[in-house]
């Protein structure tokens, strides 16, 4: 004889993430907060975050006691969880890390744009302008012309580096 109550108890019903999983997620958000606290004011200004989070980050820089810092970091993690897109904040912070995949991807993207502009000229500059409408097209064309002149004369006056920096800044603005 099979006990029907026993069968019902064996069925597993998913009731959400475990307490351990929630704790891991909270620690990850606190890690993002810790990295945000280490950013400069200029880098922090490029992030699209709420005023509450920005204020909490600025406030955390004044805290000196370890226990107070730890509690405030928990508070920052809680605020990040309430942000519209915490993953976008993570990607933006990763772009500042020179070892991150996002930083490397943007670096390679800027290199490809620079090489194409030097090789192909104004047509590519127009294409870049469609990708990044905030770019100063006249300034971009001057940078491309100067970099192209350097390459043709086989000189290194730093023009290709200037072009790369300008492209990288515009890419960072578009993708932030």
C-alpha positions in Angstrom: 0.0 0.0 0.0 1.4 3.4 -1.1 0.9 6.3 1.2 -0.3 9.3 -0.9 0.8 11.8 1.6 4.4 10.4 1.3 4.4 11.0 -2.4 3.4 14.6 -2.1 6.2 15.3 0.4 8.8 13.9 -2.1 8.0 16.5 -4.8 10.3 19.4 -4.7 8.9 22.9 -5.2 11.3 25.7 -6.2 11.0 28.5 -3.8 13.6 30.9 -5.2 17.4 31.2 -4.8 19.0 29.8 -1.7 20.2 31.9 1.1 23.8 31.1 0.1 23.0 32.3 -3.5 21.5 35.5 -2.3 24.6 36.1 -0.1 26.9 35.5 -3.1 25.0 37.9 -5.2 25.1 40.6 -2.4 28.9 40.1 -2.0 29.2 40.6 -5.8 27.3 43.8 -5.6 29.4 45.0 -2.7 32.5 44.2 -4.9 31.1 46.5 -7.6 30.6 49.1 -4.9 34.1 48.7 -3.7 35.5 49.2 -7.2 33.2 52.2 -7.7 34.7 53.8 -4.5 38.2 53.5 -6.1 37.2 55.4 -9.2 38.3 59.0 -9.7 35.6 61.7 -9.8 36.0 62.0 -13.6 35.4 58.2 -14.1 32.5 58.3 -11.7 30.9 61.1 -13.7 30.9 59.0 -16.8 28.7 56.3 -15.2 25.0 56.4 -15.5 24.0 55.9 -11.9 21.3 57.3 -9.6 22.0 60.3 -7.5 21.5 58.2 -4.4 24.3 55.8 -5.4 26.6 58.7 -6.4 26.0 60.4 -3.0 26.7 57.1 -1.2 30.0 56.6 -3.1 31.1 60.1 -2.3 30.1 59.7 1.3 32.1 56.4 1.6 35.3 58.3 0.7 35.0 60.2 4.0 34.6 57.1 6.2 37.8 56.0 8.0 36.7 53.3 10.5 36.9 49.8 9.1 33.6 48.6 10.6 31.8 51.7 9.4 33.3 51.2 5.9 32.0 47.6 5.9 28.5 48.6 6.9 28.5 51.4 4.3 29.7 49.0 1.6 26.7 46.8 2.4 24.5 49.8 2.0 26.1 50.6 -1.4 25.4 47.0 -2.4 21.8 47.4 -1.5 21.5 50.6 -3.6 23.2 48.9 -6.6 20.7 46.1 -6.4 17.9 48.8 -6.8 19.6 50.4 -9.9 17.9 50.0 -13.3 20.7 48.0 -14.9 23.4 46.8 -12.4 25.0 44.8 -15.3 25.5 48.0 -17.3 27.2 49.5 -14.3 29.5 46.5 -14.0 30.4 46.7 -17.7 31.2 50.4 -17.4 33.4 49.8 -14.4 35.1 46.9 -16.3 36.0 49.3 -19.1 38.2 51.2 -16.6 40.1 48.0 -15.7 43.0 47.6 -18.1 42.9 43.8 -17.6 39.2 43.4 -18.2 37.6 41.9 -21.4 35.5 45.1 -21.9 38.6 47.3 -21.8 40.4 45.0 -24.2 37.4 44.9 -26.6 37.1 48.7 -26.6 40.9 49.0 -27.1 40.8 46.7 -30.1 37.8 48.4 -31.5 39.6 51.8 -31.4 42.6 50.3 -33.0 40.5 48.9 -35.9 38.8 52.2 -36.5 42.2 54.0 -36.5 43.8 51.6 -38.9 40.8 51.7 -41.2 40.7 55.5 -41.1 44.4 55.8 -42.0 44.1 53.3 -44.8 40.7 54.3 -46.3 40.2 58.0 -45.3 37.1 60.1 -45.1 34.6 57.4 -46.0 35.5 55.6 -42.8 35.4 58.9 -40.8 31.8 59.3 -41.9 31.0 55.8 -40.9 32.5 56.4 -37.5 30.4 59.6 -37.2 27.3 57.5 -37.7 28.5 55.1 -34.9 29.4 58.0 -32.7 27.3 61.1 -33.6 28.8 63.3 -30.8 32.3 63.1 -32.5 33.6 66.4 -33.9 33.9 65.4 -37.6 36.2 68.2 -38.5 38.6 67.5 -35.7 38.5 63.8 -36.6 39.4 64.5 -40.2 42.3 66.6 -39.1 43.6 63.9 -36.8 43.2 61.3 -39.6 45.0 63.6 -42.1 47.9 64.1 -39.7 48.2 60.4 -38.8 48.1 59.5 -42.5 50.9 62.0 -43.2 53.0 60.4 -40.4 52.5 56.9 -41.8 53.3 58.0 -45.4 56.5 59.8 -44.3 57.3 56.9 -41.9 57.7 59.4 -39.0 56.4 59.1 -35.5 55.3 62.5 -34.3 52.5 61.0 -32.1 49.6 61.7 -34.5 48.4 58.1 -34.7 48.4 58.0 -30.9 46.3 61.2 -30.8 43.9 59.7 -33.3 43.7 56.5 -31.2 43.0 58.5 -28.0 40.3 60.5 -29.6 38.6 57.4 -31.0 38.9 55.6 -27.7 37.3 58.5 -25.8 34.4 58.7 -28.2 33.9 54.9 -28.1 33.9 55.0 -24.3 31.3 57.8 -24.3 29.0 55.9 -26.7 29.2 52.6 -24.9 29.1 54.0 -21.4 
